[in-house]
C-alpha cells in the first residue's frame, strides 16, 4: 500500500475527539447488550413453547408447531 493511503487514516483516527470514540464504544456496547437480550428472549420463548406443548399434550403439538 502507498504511504499516501496510510497518512489520512492515521490523522483522522488521531484527530478524532475522545468523546466521539467513547460514544461509539457505548453504542457498540448497547448493540451487544440488545443482541444478548434478544438471544435470551428467543431462548425463553423456545422454553415457553416447549412447556406449552408439554402442558397441552401430544394432540395439539402440530398446531403449536404450525403457529410459530
N, C-alpha and C positions, 0 to 999 in steps of 0.2 A: 504493500500500500504506500502511496506517496505521502510525504510528510504534511502536505497541504490539507489532506483529509483529517489527520490526527489533531492538528493545532486547533481548529474551530471547536471540535468536540470537547477538548480539554478546557478551552476557555469558557465555553458555555457551562460545563459542569462545575468549574471552579467559581465562576461569577454568579451562579445560581444562589439566591439567598437561602439561608438556613431554614427560614420559616417555610419556604416552598417545599424543601426536601422533607421536613418534618410532616407537613400536611400530606404529602404524597405517601409517606410511610403510614401515617394514620389511616389514609384511605385504603391502602393495601391491607392493613390490619383489620379494618372494618369489613372489607370484602371477604377476607379469610374467615372472620367470625360468622358472617352471614352464610358462607358456604358450609361451615361446620354445623350451624344451626339447621340449615336445610337438610344436611345429611342425617342429623339426629332426628329431625321431623319425619323424614322418609322412613327411617328405621322404626320409629314409634308407630307410624301409620301401618307399616308391614305387620308389626307385632299385633296391633289392634285388629287388623283384618283377620289375621290367623286366629286370634282369640274369638272373634265373632263367628268365624267358620266353625270353631270347636263348639261354641255355645249353640249355634243353630242346628248343628248336626250334619250328617252326610247328605241328606236330601236337598239341602239348599246351597251346597258348596258351588255348584255350577252357576247359580245366579250371582253369588258374590264374586266369582272369578270374572264373569262377563261384565259386571258393573265397573270394575277397575280397568 
